[in-house]
Structures are given as structure tokens and as C-alpha cells.
Amino acid sequence: MIAAQAEPVHTDISPVDELKYNAPVSSALPSLSSVGGVVLDPRYLSSNWSYTVAALEAEVAAELAEVAAEDAEVAADEADVAAFAADVVAVAAELVAVVAEAAADVALVAAAVALLAALVALVAADVCDVKALDADVEADDADVAAAVAELAALVADV
């Protein structure tokens, strides 16, 4: 069999008398309803004072909201200026691209003109070669005519 422990006997050392009335107790910690309040302020204010404070707090909140709205407007204006500057940069880049393309076109035209000039020079050289060939043929004709004349003179002497 399992041995069971005997239950301890509890005796009250000090008798507790129940109090009929609770005495007010000042607590070292503030209540949850007044956390964050100034310690020296009274716990409850008059309703007029509370409304005045609430109205002032609402005015301050409204002013802060207005400042935030103005800040948002300034930020929006700055964003618009940045967007405009980006547009200007884009237009300038497009202009640079157009100028570069025009310069490339001018370079192509200059190359074509140079090729045409080279072709004209080749044709002129060929014309000169043809004229030189004609001169050589005429010289040969003159030599043939002279040879024929000499031959005729020799035949006539015979």
C-alpha cells in the first residue's frame, strides 16, 4: 500500500477582523485614468476648463494639419519642378540626338561628294589616257605615212 502523507494543519497566526468602513488610502502609483497627467494638477478640472483646453488642443491640431498640408503642397511643387526639369533634360537629349543624326547625314553627303569627285577624277584621267592614245596613234600614222613616202620614193627611184 502507498503511504499517504498527513495533511498539514493550518492555524491562523493573526486574527483578521473585517472592517465595516474602508478608510481612504493614498496610493503611491497613479490610477490608470490619470496616467500621463501632471502629478501636481488636480485630478478633476471644471468642465469649462476642460472644454477650453480641448478647444485649444483642437486649434493646435488644426494648425499642425494646416502646416502638414502646406508641406505636402511644397513637396508636390518640388516634384512638379523636378518633373519639368526632367522633361527639359529629355528634350535637350532629343535635340542632341537630332543634331548628331544631322551631322551623320552631312558626313554621309560629304563622303558621297568625295566619291563623286574621285569618280570625276578617274573619268578625267581616262579622257587624258584616250587623248594620249589618240596622239600615239596619230604619231604612228605619221610614222607609217613617212615610211610609205620613203617606200614610194624608193620605188620611184627604181
DSSP file (Angstrom, degrees, kcal/mol; ACC not computed):
  #  RESIDUE AA STRUCTURE BP1 BP2  ACC     N-H-->O    O-->H-N    N-H-->O    O-->H-N    TCO  KAPPA ALPHA  PHI   PSI    X-CA   Y-CA   Z-CA
    1    1 A M              0   0    0      0, 0.0     2,-0.4     0, 0.0     0, 0.0   0.000 360.0 360.0 360.0 149.5    0.0    0.0    0.0
    2    2 A I        -     0   0    0      1,-0.0     2,-0.4     0, 0.0     0, 0.0  -0.682 360.0-124.2 -87.7 134.3    1.1    3.6   -0.7
    3    3 A A        -     0   0    0     -2,-0.4     2,-0.4     1,-0.0    -1,-0.0  -0.618  23.4-146.2 -79.1 133.9    1.7    5.6    2.4
    4    4 A A        -     0   0    0     -2,-0.4     2,-0.2     1,-0.0    -1,-0.0  -0.802  12.7-123.9-101.3 140.0   -0.3    8.8    2.4
    5    5 A Q        -     0   0    0     -2,-0.4     2,-0.3     1,-0.1    -1,-0.0  -0.514  27.8-113.5 -79.4 149.9    1.0   12.0    3.9
    6    6 A A        -     0   0    0     -2,-0.2    -1,-0.1     1,-0.1     3,-0.1  -0.626  33.9-108.6 -81.2 141.3   -1.0   13.6    6.5
    7    7 A E        -     0   0    0     -2,-0.3    -1,-0.1     1,-0.1     2,-0.1  -0.471  37.0-111.7 -71.0 138.4   -2.4   16.9    5.6
    8    8 A P        -     0   0    0      0, 0.0     2,-0.6     0, 0.0    -1,-0.1  -0.370  25.3-123.8 -69.9 150.0   -0.8   19.8    7.4
    9    9 A V        -     0   0    0     -2,-0.1     2,-0.5    -3,-0.1    -3,-0.0  -0.842  23.2-152.4 -96.0 123.9   -2.8   21.7    9.9
   10   10 A H        -     0   0    0     -2,-0.6     2,-0.4     2,-0.0     0, 0.0  -0.814  12.5-174.6 -99.3 131.8   -3.1   25.4    9.2
   11   11 A T        -     0   0    0     -2,-0.5     2,-0.4     0, 0.0    -2,-0.0  -0.984  27.7-119.1-124.5 138.7   -3.6   27.7   12.0
   12   12 A D        -     0   0    0     -2,-0.4    -2,-0.0     1,-0.2     0, 0.0  -0.617  21.0-167.6 -75.4 125.1   -4.2   31.4   11.7
   13   13 A I  S    S+     0   0    0     -2,-0.4    -1,-0.2     1,-0.2     0, 0.0   0.899  76.0  31.9 -79.9 -42.3   -1.5   33.3   13.5
   14   14 A S  S    S-     0   0    0      2,-0.0     2,-0.2     0, 0.0    -1,-0.2  -0.955  84.3-126.6-119.7 133.3   -3.2   36.7   13.4
   15   15 A P        -     0   0    0      0, 0.0     2,-0.6     0, 0.0    -2,-0.0  -0.559  20.7-144.7 -76.0 138.2   -6.9   37.1   13.6
   16   16 A V        -     0   0    0     -2,-0.2     2,-0.5     2,-0.0    -4,-0.0  -0.910  10.0-162.2-107.1 121.8   -8.4   39.2   10.8
   17   17 A D        -     0   0    0     -2,-0.6     2,-0.4     0, 0.0     0, 0.0  -0.867  20.9-124.6 -99.5 135.6  -11.3   41.4   11.7
   18   18 A E        -     0   0    0     -2,-0.5     2,-0.3     1,-0.0    -2,-0.0  -0.643  23.1-132.9 -81.0 133.2  -13.4   42.7    8.9
   19   19 A L        -     0   0    0     -2,-0.4     3,-0.1     1,-0.1    -1,-0.0  -0.635   3.8-150.1 -86.6 143.8  -13.7   46.4    8.8
   20   20 A K  S    S+     0   0    0     -2,-0.3     2,-0.4     1,-0.2    -1,-0.1   0.880  83.5  35.1 -78.5 -38.3  -17.1   47.9    8.3
   21   21 A Y  S    S-     0   0    0      0, 0.0     2,-0.5     0, 0.0    -1,-0.2  -0.938  78.8-131.1-120.0 139.1  -15.9   51.0    6.6
   22   22 A N        -     0   0    0     -2,-0.4     3,-0.0    -3,-0.1    -2,-0.0  -0.768  22.0-138.6 -87.8 127.2  -13.0   51.4    4.2
   23   23 A A        -     0   0    0     -2,-0.5     2,-0.1     1,-0.1    -1,-0.0  -0.580  31.4 -96.2 -80.5 146.7  -10.7   54.2    5.0
   24   24 A P        -     0   0    0      0, 0.0     2,-0.5     0, 0.0    -1,-0.1  -0.415  41.8-157.1 -63.8 136.0   -9.4   56.3    2.1
   25   25 A V        -     0   0    0     -2,-0.1     2,-0.6    -3,-0.0    -3,-0.0  -0.957  10.0-140.5-118.0 131.7   -6.0   55.1    1.0
   26   26 A S        -     0   0    0     -2,-0.5     2,-0.3     2,-0.0     3,-0.0  -0.824  23.6-145.9 -91.5 126.0   -3.5   57.3   -0.9
   27   27 A S        -     0   0    0     -2,-0.6     4,-0.1     2,-0.1    -2,-0.0  -0.634  13.4-142.5 -93.5 147.5   -1.7   55.2   -3.4
   28   28 A A  S    S+     0   0    0     -2,-0.3    -1,-0.1     2,-0.1    -2,-0.0   0.757  88.7  62.5 -76.8 -25.5    1.9   55.7   -4.5
   29   29 A L  S    S-     0   0    0      1,-0.0    -2,-0.1    -3,-0.0     2,-0.0  -0.800  91.4-114.2-102.6 143.3    1.0   54.9   -8.1
   30   30 A P        -     0   0    0      0, 0.0     5,-0.1     0, 0.0    -2,-0.1  -0.346  36.4-103.4 -70.6 156.3   -1.4   57.0  -10.2
   31   31 A S    >   -     0   0    0      1,-0.1     3,-1.3    -4,-0.1     4,-0.2  -0.348  30.2-109.7 -73.7 162.6   -4.6   55.4  -11.3
   32   32 A L  G >  S+     0   0    0      1,-0.3     3,-0.7     2,-0.2    -1,-0.1   0.768 116.4  62.0 -64.6 -25.3   -4.9   54.3  -14.9
   33   33 A S  G 3  S+     0   0    0      1,-0.2    -1,-0.3     3,-0.0    -2,-0.0   0.673 110.4  38.1 -76.7 -15.0   -7.4   57.1  -15.6
   34   34 A S  G X  S+     0   0    0     -3,-1.3     3,-1.8     3,-0.1    -1,-0.2   0.193  78.9 136.5-120.2  17.5   -4.8   59.8  -14.8
   35   35 A V  T <  S+     0   0    0     -3,-0.7     3,-0.1     1,-0.3    -3,-0.0  -0.461  74.5  23.6 -66.0 133.5   -1.6   58.2  -16.3
   36   36 A G  T 3  S+     0   0    0      1,-0.4    -1,-0.3    -2,-0.2     2,-0.1   0.266  95.5 122.0  94.3 -10.7    0.3   60.8  -18.2
   37   37 A G  S <  S-     0   0    0     -3,-1.8    -1,-0.4     1,-0.1     2,-0.3  -0.372  76.0 -91.1 -79.2 163.6   -1.1   63.7  -16.2
   38   38 A V    >   -     0   0    0      1,-0.1     3,-1.0     4,-0.1    -1,-0.1  -0.593  32.7-134.2 -75.7 135.2    1.0   66.2  -14.3
   39   39 A V  T 3  S+     0   0    0     -2,-0.3    -1,-0.1     1,-0.3    -2,-0.1   0.847 102.3  48.8 -62.3 -35.7    1.3   65.0  -10.8
   40   40 A L  T 3  S+     0   0    0      2,-0.1    -1,-0.3     3,-0.0     3,-0.1   0.623  89.1 100.8 -83.7 -11.2    0.6   68.4   -9.2
   41   41 A D  S <  S-     0   0    0     -3,-1.0     4,-0.0     1,-0.1    -4,-0.0  -0.397  85.1-102.0 -69.8 149.3   -2.5   69.0  -11.3
   42   42 A P        -     0   0    0      0, 0.0    -1,-0.1     0, 0.0    -4,-0.1  -0.376  28.8-121.3 -66.6 155.1   -5.8   68.4   -9.6
   43   43 A R  S    S+     0   0    0      1,-0.2     2,-0.4    -3,-0.1    -2,-0.1   0.892  94.9  33.6 -69.1 -40.5   -7.4   65.2  -10.6
   44   44 A Y  S    S-     0   0    0      0, 0.0     2,-0.2     0, 0.0    -1,-0.2  -0.961  70.9-163.1-121.2 133.3  -10.7   66.7  -11.9
   45   45 A L        -     0   0    0     -2,-0.4     2,-0.0     1,-0.1    -2,-0.0  -0.667  35.2 -88.1-106.3 165.3  -11.0   70.0  -13.6
   46   46 A S     >  -     0   0    0     -2,-0.2     4,-2.3     1,-0.1     5,-0.2  -0.376  35.9-118.6 -69.0 155.2  -14.1   72.0  -14.2
   47   47 A S  H  > S+     0   0    0      1,-0.2     4,-2.6     2,-0.2     5,-0.2   0.862 114.2  54.7 -65.5 -35.2  -15.9   71.2  -17.4
   48   48 A N  H  > S+     0   0    0      2,-0.2     4,-2.4     1,-0.2    -1,-0.2   0.933 110.2  46.3 -62.3 -44.4  -15.4   74.8  -18.8
   49   49 A W  H  > S+     0   0    0      1,-0.2     4,-2.6     2,-0.2    -2,-0.2   0.899 112.2  50.9 -64.4 -40.1  -11.7   74.4  -18.3
   50   50 A S  H  X S+     0   0    0     -4,-2.3     4,-2.6     2,-0.2    -2,-0.2   0.909 111.1  48.1 -63.5 -42.6  -11.7   71.0  -19.9
   51   51 A Y  H  X S+     0   0    0     -4,-2.6     4,-2.6     2,-0.2    -2,-0.2   0.895 111.5  50.4 -65.5 -39.1  -13.6   72.4  -22.9
   52   52 A T  H  X S+     0   0    0     -4,-2.4     4,-2.6     2,-0.2    -2,-0.2   0.934 112.3  46.3 -64.0 -46.0  -11.2   75.3  -23.2
   53   53 A V  H  X S+     0   0    0     -4,-2.6     4,-2.7     1,-0.2    -2,-0.2   0.917 113.0  49.9 -63.0 -42.3   -8.2   73.0  -23.1
   54   54 A A  H  X S+     0   0    0     -4,-2.6     4,-2.3     2,-0.2    -2,-0.2   0.897 110.7  50.1 -63.2 -39.6   -9.9   70.7  -25.6
   55   55 A A  H  X S+     0   0    0     -4,-2.6     4,-2.4     2,-0.2    -2,-0.2   0.911 111.7  48.0 -65.3 -41.9  -10.6   73.6  -27.9
   56   56 A L  H  X S+     0   0    0     -4,-2.6     4,-2.6     2,-0.2    -2,-0.2   0.906 111.6  50.0 -64.8 -40.8   -7.0   74.8  -27.7
   57   57 A E  H  X S+     0   0    0     -4,-2.7     4,-2.5     1,-0.2    -1,-0.2   0.888 110.3  50.7 -64.0 -37.5   -5.7   71.4  -28.4
   58   58 A A  H  X S+     0   0    0     -4,-2.3     4,-2.5     2,-0.2    -2,-0.2   0.896 109.8  50.4 -66.2 -39.5   -8.1   71.2  -31.4
   59   59 A E  H  X S+     0   0    0     -4,-2.4     4,-2.7     2,-0.2    -2,-0.2   0.922 111.2  48.0 -62.9 -43.7   -6.7   74.5  -32.7
   60   60 A V  H  X S+     0   0    0     -4,-2.6     4,-2.6     2,-0.2    -2,-0.2   0.920 112.3  49.4 -63.0 -42.3   -3.2   73.3  -32.3
   61   61 A A  H  X S+     0   0    0     -4,-2.5     4,-2.4     1,-0.2    -2,-0.2   0.897 111.1  50.0 -63.0 -39.4   -4.1   70.1  -34.1
   62   62 A A  H  X S+     0   0    0     -4,-2.5     4,-2.4     2,-0.2    -2,-0.2   0.912 110.9  48.9 -65.1 -42.0   -5.7   72.2  -36.9
   63   63 A E  H  X S+     0   0    0     -4,-2.7     4,-2.7     2,-0.2    -2,-0.2   0.915 111.6  49.4 -62.8 -42.8   -2.6   74.4  -37.2
   64   64 A L  H  X S+     0   0    0     -4,-2.6     4,-2.5     1,-0.2    -1,-0.2   0.897 111.0  49.7 -64.1 -38.9   -0.4   71.3  -37.4
   65   65 A A  H  X S+     0   0    0     -4,-2.4     4,-2.4     2,-0.2    -1,-0.2   0.894 110.6  50.4 -65.0 -39.3   -2.7   69.8  -40.0
   66   66 A E  H  X S+     0   0    0     -4,-2.4     4,-2.5     2,-0.2    -2,-0.2   0.913 111.0  48.3 -65.2 -42.2   -2.5   73.1  -42.0
   67   67 A V  H  X S+     0   0    0     -4,-2.7     4,-2.7     2,-0.2    -2,-0.2   0.913 111.5  50.5 -63.2 -41.9    1.3   73.1  -41.8
   68   68 A A  H  X S+     0   0    0     -4,-2.5     4,-2.2     2,-0.2    -2,-0.2   0.899 110.2  50.0 -62.8 -39.6    1.4   69.5  -42.9
   69   69 A A  H  X S+     0   0    0     -4,-2.4     4,-2.2     2,-0.2    -2,-0.2   0.907 111.2  48.5 -65.2 -41.1   -0.9   70.3  -45.8
   70   70 A E  H  X S+     0   0    0     -4,-2.5     4,-2.7     2,-0.2    -2,-0.2   0.898 110.4  51.7 -65.3 -39.7    1.4   73.2  -46.8
   71   71 A D  H  X S+     0   0    0     -4,-2.7     4,-2.6     1,-0.2    -2,-0.2   0.904 109.4  50.4 -61.3 -40.1    4.4   70.9  -46.5
   72   72 A A  H  X S+     0   0    0     -4,-2.2     4,-2.4     2,-0.2    -2,-0.2   0.893 109.9  50.4 -65.4 -39.0    2.6   68.5  -48.8
   73   73 A E  H  X S+     0   0    0     -4,-2.2     4,-2.8     2,-0.2    -2,-0.2   0.921 110.8  48.9 -63.4 -43.5    1.9   71.3  -51.3
   74   74 A V  H  X S+     0   0    0     -4,-2.7     4,-2.7     1,-0.2    -2,-0.2   0.919 111.5  49.4 -62.2 -42.9    5.5   72.3  -51.2
   75   75 A A  H  X S+     0   0    0     -4,-2.6     4,-2.2     2,-0.2    -1,-0.2   0.903 111.4  49.4 -62.6 -40.0    6.6   68.7  -51.8
   76   76 A A  H  X S+     0   0    0     -4,-2.4     4,-2.4     2,-0.2    -2,-0.2   0.911 111.3  49.3 -65.0 -41.8    4.1   68.5  -54.7
   77   77 A D  H  X S+     0   0    0     -4,-2.8     4,-2.6     2,-0.2    -2,-0.2   0.909 110.6  50.3 -63.0 -41.4    5.5   71.7  -56.2
   78   78 A E  H  X S+     0   0    0     -4,-2.7     4,-2.5     1,-0.2    -1,-0.2   0.888 109.9  50.6 -64.0 -37.6    9.0   70.4  -55.8
   79   79 A A  H  X S+     0   0    0     -4,-2.2     4,-2.5     2,-0.2    -1,-0.2   0.898 109.7  50.7 -65.9 -39.3    8.0   67.2  -57.5
   80   80 A D  H  X S+     0   0    0     -4,-2.4     4,-2.6     2,-0.2    -2,-0.2   0.918 110.8  48.6 -63.0 -42.7    6.5   69.2  -60.4
   81   81 A V  H  X S+     0   0    0     -4,-2.6     4,-2.8     1,-0.2    -2,-0.2   0.918 111.7  49.6 -63.3 -42.8    9.7   71.3  -60.8
   82   82 A A  H  X S+     0   0    0     -4,-2.5     4,-2.3     2,-0.2    -1,-0.2   0.905 111.4  48.9 -63.1 -40.4   11.7   68.1  -60.8
   83   83 A A  H  X S+     0   0    0     -4,-2.5     4,-2.2     2,-0.2    -2,-0.2   0.905 111.6  49.3 -65.0 -41.2    9.4   66.6  -63.4
   84   84 A F  H  X S+     0   0    0     -4,-2.6     4,-2.5     2,-0.2    -2,-0.2   0.918 110.8  50.1 -63.4 -43.1    9.7   69.7  -65.5
   85   85 A A  H  X S+     0   0    0     -4,-2.8     4,-2.5     1,-0.2    -2,-0.2   0.897 109.7  51.1 -62.1 -39.4   13.5   69.7  -65.2
   86   86 A A  H  X S+     0   0    0     -4,-2.3     4,-2.3     2,-0.2    -1,-0.2   0.892 109.6  50.5 -64.5 -38.7   13.4   66.0  -66.3
   87   87 A D  H  X S+     0   0    0     -4,-2.2     4,-2.6     2,-0.2    -2,-0.2   0.911 109.9  50.0 -63.5 -41.9   11.3   67.0  -69.3
   88   88 A V  H  X S+     0   0    0     -4,-2.5     4,-2.6     1,-0.2    -2,-0.2   0.919 111.1  49.0 -62.8 -43.3   13.8   69.7  -70.2
   89   89 A V  H  X S+     0   0    0     -4,-2.5     4,-2.4     1,-0.2    -1,-0.2   0.900 111.1  50.4 -62.6 -40.2   16.7   67.3  -70.0
   90   90 A A  H  X S+     0   0    0     -4,-2.3     4,-2.4     2,-0.2    -2,-0.2   0.912 111.1  47.9 -64.7 -42.1   14.8   64.8  -72.2
   91   91 A V  H  X S+     0   0    0     -4,-2.6     4,-2.5     2,-0.2    -2,-0.2   0.910 111.7  50.5 -64.8 -41.1   14.1   67.5  -74.8
   92   92 A A  H  X S+     0   0    0     -4,-2.6     4,-2.5     2,-0.2    -2,-0.2   0.903 110.1  50.0 -62.9 -40.1   17.7   68.5  -74.7
   93   93 A A  H  X S+     0   0    0     -4,-2.4     4,-2.3     2,-0.2    -2,-0.2   0.907 110.4  49.8 -64.4 -41.2   18.8   64.9  -75.2
   94   94 A E  H  X S+     0   0    0     -4,-2.4     4,-2.5     2,-0.2    -2,-0.2   0.906 110.2  51.0 -62.9 -40.2   16.4   64.6  -78.1
   95   95 A L  H  X S+     0   0    0     -4,-2.5     4,-2.7     2,-0.2    -2,-0.2   0.914 109.6  49.9 -63.7 -42.4   17.9   67.8  -79.6
   96   96 A V  H  X S+     0   0    0     -4,-2.5     4,-2.6     1,-0.2    -1,-0.2   0.905 111.0  50.1 -61.6 -40.7   21.4   66.4  -79.2
   97   97 A A  H  X S+     0   0    0     -4,-2.3     4,-2.5     2,-0.2    -2,-0.2   0.909 111.1  48.4 -64.3 -41.6   20.3   63.2  -80.9
   98   98 A V  H  X S+     0   0    0     -4,-2.5     4,-2.5     2,-0.2    -2,-0.2   0.918 112.7  48.1 -64.7 -43.0   18.7   65.1  -83.8
   99   99 A V  H  X S+     0   0    0     -4,-2.7     4,-2.7     2,-0.2    -2,-0.2   0.908 112.2  49.6 -64.3 -41.0   21.9   67.3  -84.2
  100  100 A A  H  X S+     0   0    0     -4,-2.6     4,-2.3     2,-0.2    -2,-0.2   0.904 111.4  48.9 -64.2 -40.1   24.0   64.1  -84.1
  101  101 A E  H  X S+     0   0    0     -4,-2.5     4,-2.3     2,-0.2    -2,-0.2   0.902 111.5  49.2 -65.3 -39.9   21.8   62.5  -86.7
  102  102 A A  H  X S+     0   0    0     -4,-2.5     4,-2.6     2,-0.2    -2,-0.2   0.902 110.4  51.1 -65.0 -40.3   22.0   65.6  -88.9
  103  103 A A  H  X S+     0   0    0     -4,-2.7     4,-2.4     2,-0.2    -2,-0.2   0.898 109.8  49.9 -63.4 -39.2   25.8   65.6  -88.5
  104  104 A A  H  X S+     0   0    0     -4,-2.3     4,-2.3     2,-0.2    -2,-0.2   0.903 110.6  50.0 -64.7 -40.2   25.9   62.0  -89.5
  105  105 A D  H  X S+     0   0    0     -4,-2.3     4,-2.4     2,-0.2    -2,-0.2   0.913 110.5  49.5 -63.5 -41.9   23.8   62.8  -92.6
  106  106 A V  H  X S+     0   0    0     -4,-2.6     4,-2.8     1,-0.2    -2,-0.2   0.904 110.0  51.5 -62.9 -40.9   26.1   65.7  -93.5
  107  107 A A  H  X S+     0   0    0     -4,-2.4     4,-2.4     2,-0.2    -1,-0.2   0.901 109.6  49.9 -63.3 -39.9   29.1   63.3  -93.2
  108  108 A L  H  X S+     0   0    0     -4,-2.3     4,-2.4     2,-0.2    -2,-0.2   0.908 111.5  48.2 -63.9 -40.9   27.4   60.8  -95.5
  109  109 A V  H  X S+     0   0    0     -4,-2.4     4,-2.6     2,-0.2    -2,-0.2   0.914 111.2  50.7 -65.2 -41.7   26.7   63.5  -98.0
  110  110 A A  H  X S+     0   0    0     -4,-2.8     4,-2.4     1,-0.2    -2,-0.2   0.902 110.4  49.6 -62.9 -39.9   30.3   64.7  -97.8
  111  111 A A  H  X S+     0   0    0     -4,-2.4     4,-2.5     2,-0.2    -1,-0.2   0.909 110.8  49.8 -64.1 -41.3   31.5   61.1  -98.3
  112  112 A A  H  X S+     0   0    0     -4,-2.4     4,-2.3     2,-0.2    -2,-0.2   0.903 111.1  49.0 -64.0 -40.4   29.2   60.8 -101.4
  113  113 A V  H  X S+     0   0    0     -4,-2.6     4,-2.6     2,-0.2    -2,-0.2   0.900 110.7  51.1 -64.8 -40.5   30.5   64.1 -102.8
  114  114 A A  H  X S+     0   0    0     -4,-2.4     4,-2.3     2,-0.2    -2,-0.2   0.914 110.5  48.7 -63.7 -41.2   34.1   62.9 -102.2
  115  115 A L  H  X S+     0   0    0     -4,-2.5     4,-2.3     2,-0.2    -2,-0.2   0.903 111.5  49.9 -63.7 -39.8   33.3   59.6 -104.0
  116  116 A L  H  X S+     0   0    0     -4,-2.3     4,-2.5     2,-0.2    -2,-0.2   0.904 109.9  50.5 -64.8 -41.3   31.8   61.6 -106.9
  117  117 A A  H  X S+     0   0    0     -4,-2.6     4,-2.4     2,-0.2    -1,-0.2   0.897 110.2  50.3 -63.6 -39.4   34.8   63.8 -107.1
  118  118 A A  H  X S+     0   0    0     -4,-2.3     4,-2.2     2,-0.2    -2,-0.2   0.906 110.2  49.9 -64.6 -40.1   37.0   60.7 -107.2
  119  119 A L  H  X S+     0   0    0     -4,-2.3     4,-2.5     2,-0.2    -2,-0.2   0.911 110.3  49.9 -63.8 -42.3   34.9   59.3 -110.0
  120  120 A V  H  X S+     0   0    0     -4,-2.5     4,-2.8     1,-0.2    -2,-0.2   0.906 110.2  51.2 -61.9 -41.3   35.2   62.5 -111.9
  121  121 A A  H  X S+     0   0    0     -4,-2.4     4,-2.3     2,-0.2    -1,-0.2   0.900 109.9  49.5 -64.1 -38.8   38.9   62.5 -111.5
  122  122 A L  H  X S+     0   0    0     -4,-2.2     4,-2.5     2,-0.2    -2,-0.2   0.913 111.6  48.4 -65.1 -41.8   39.0   58.9 -112.8
  123  123 A V  H  X S+     0   0    0     -4,-2.5     4,-2.5     2,-0.2    -2,-0.2   0.917 111.5  50.2 -63.7 -42.1   37.0   59.8 -115.8
  124  124 A A  H  X S+     0   0    0     -4,-2.8     4,-2.3     1,-0.2    -2,-0.2   0.899 110.6  50.0 -62.8 -39.1   39.2   62.8 -116.4
  125  125 A A  H  X S+     0   0    0     -4,-2.3     4,-2.4     2,-0.2    -1,-0.2   0.905 110.4  49.7 -65.1 -40.2   42.3   60.5 -116.2
  126  126 A D  H  X S+     0   0    0     -4,-2.5     4,-2.6     2,-0.2    -2,-0.2   0.900 109.5  51.5 -64.0 -39.9   40.7   58.1 -118.6
  127  127 A V  H  X S+     0   0    0     -4,-2.5     4,-2.5     2,-0.2    -2,-0.2   0.916 110.6  48.9 -61.7 -42.5   40.0   61.0 -121.0
  128  128 A C  H  X S+     0   0    0     -4,-2.3     4,-2.5     1,-0.2    -2,-0.2   0.905 110.5  50.6 -64.0 -40.0   43.6   62.0 -120.8
  129  129 A D  H  X S+     0   0    0     -4,-2.4     4,-2.5     2,-0.2    -2,-0.2   0.911 110.4  49.6 -63.2 -41.5   44.7   58.4 -121.4
  130  130 A V  H  X S+     0   0    0     -4,-2.6     4,-2.8     2,-0.2    -2,-0.2   0.914 111.4  48.7 -63.4 -42.8   42.4   58.3 -124.5
  131  131 A K  H  X S+     0   0    0     -4,-2.5     4,-2.4     2,-0.2    -1,-0.2   0.892 111.9  49.3 -65.2 -38.3   43.8   61.6 -125.8
  132  132 A A  H  X S+     0   0    0     -4,-2.5     4,-2.4     2,-0.2    -2,-0.2   0.906 111.2  49.5 -66.4 -39.7   47.4   60.3 -125.2
  133  133 A L  H  X S+     0   0    0     -4,-2.5     4,-2.6     2,-0.2    -2,-0.2   0.909 110.3  50.9 -63.5 -42.1   46.4   57.1 -127.1
  134  134 A D  H  X S+     0   0    0     -4,-2.8     4,-2.7     1,-0.2    -2,-0.2   0.904 110.3  49.7 -61.4 -40.4   45.0   59.2 -129.9
  135  135 A A  H  X S+     0   0    0     -4,-2.4     4,-2.4     2,-0.2    -2,-0.2   0.899 110.7  49.4 -66.0 -39.0   48.2   61.2 -130.0
  136  136 A D  H  X S+     0   0    0     -4,-2.4     4,-2.7     2,-0.2    -2,-0.2   0.912 111.4  49.4 -65.2 -40.3   50.2   58.0 -130.1
  137  137 A V  H  X S+     0   0    0     -4,-2.6     4,-2.9     2,-0.2    -2,-0.2   0.919 111.6  48.6 -64.2 -42.7   48.0   56.7 -133.0
  138  138 A E  H  X S+     0   0    0     -4,-2.7     4,-2.5     2,-0.2    -1,-0.2   0.887 111.8  49.6 -65.6 -37.5   48.5   59.9 -134.9
  139  139 A A  H  X S+     0   0    0     -4,-2.4     4,-2.5     2,-0.2    -2,-0.2   0.917 112.0  47.6 -66.1 -41.3   52.2   59.7 -134.3
  140  140 A D  H  X S+     0   0    0     -4,-2.7     4,-3.0     2,-0.2    -2,-0.2   0.902 111.0  51.8 -64.7 -39.6   52.2   56.1 -135.5
  141  141 A D  H  X S+     0   0    0     -4,-2.9     4,-3.1     2,-0.2    -2,-0.2   0.909 110.3  48.8 -61.6 -40.7   50.1   57.2 -138.5
  142  142 A A  H  X S+     0   0    0     -4,-2.5     4,-2.5     2,-0.2    -2,-0.2   0.906 111.9  48.7 -65.3 -40.1   52.7   59.9 -139.3
  143  143 A D  H  X S+     0   0    0     -4,-2.5     4,-2.5     2,-0.2    -2,-0.2   0.910 113.1  47.4 -65.6 -41.2   55.4   57.3 -139.0
  144  144 A V  H  X S+     0   0    0     -4,-3.0     4,-3.1     2,-0.2     5,-0.2   0.922 112.3  49.7 -64.6 -43.6   53.5   54.9 -141.3
  145  145 A A  H  X S+     0   0    0     -4,-3.1     4,-2.4     1,-0.2    -2,-0.2   0.897 112.2  48.1 -62.5 -38.5   52.9   57.8 -143.7
  146  146 A A  H  X S+     0   0    0     -4,-2.5     4,-2.6     2,-0.2    -1,-0.2   0.901 112.5  48.5 -67.9 -39.3   56.6   58.7 -143.6
  147  147 A A  H  X S+     0   0    0     -4,-2.5     4,-2.7     2,-0.2    -2,-0.2   0.911 112.2  48.5 -67.0 -40.4   57.5   55.0 -144.2
  148  148 A V  H  X S+     0   0    0     -4,-3.1     4,-3.0     2,-0.2    -2,-0.2   0.902 111.5  50.5 -64.5 -40.3   55.1   54.8 -147.1
  149  149 A A  H  X S+     0   0    0     -4,-2.4     4,-2.4     2,-0.2    -2,-0.2   0.916 112.1  46.9 -64.8 -41.9   56.6   58.0 -148.5
  150  150 A E  H  X S+     0   0    0     -4,-2.6     4,-2.5     2,-0.2    -2,-0.2   0.915 113.4  48.6 -65.3 -41.3   60.1   56.7 -148.2
  151  151 A L  H  X S+     0   0    0     -4,-2.7     4,-2.7     2,-0.2    -2,-0.2   0.909 111.5  49.5 -64.5 -41.1   59.0   53.4 -149.7
  152  152 A A  H  X S+     0   0    0     -4,-3.0     4,-2.4     1,-0.2    -1,-0.2   0.890 111.0  50.2 -64.3 -37.6   57.3   55.3 -152.5
  153  153 A A  H  X S+     0   0    0     -4,-2.4     4,-1.5     2,-0.2    -2,-0.2   0.896 112.1  47.3 -69.2 -38.1   60.4   57.3 -153.1
  154  154 A L  H  X S+     0   0    0     -4,-2.5     4,-0.7     2,-0.2    -2,-0.2   0.895 113.0  48.0 -68.6 -39.6   62.5   54.2 -153.2
  155  155 A V  H >< S+     0   0    0     -4,-2.7     3,-0.6     1,-0.2    -2,-0.2   0.891 109.9  53.4 -68.7 -37.4   60.0   52.5 -155.6
  156  156 A A  H 3< S+     0   0    0     -4,-2.4    -1,-0.2     1,-0.3    -2,-0.2   0.816 106.7  53.1 -68.9 -29.1   60.1   55.7 -157.7
  157  157 A D  H 3<        0   0    0     -4,-1.5    -1,-0.3     1,-0.2    -2,-0.2   0.634 360.0 360.0 -78.6 -15.4   63.9   55.6 -157.9
  158  158 A V    <<        0   0    0     -4,-0.7    -1,-0.2    -3,-0.6    -2,-0.2   0.472 360.0 360.0 -84.7 360.0   63.9   52.1 -159.1
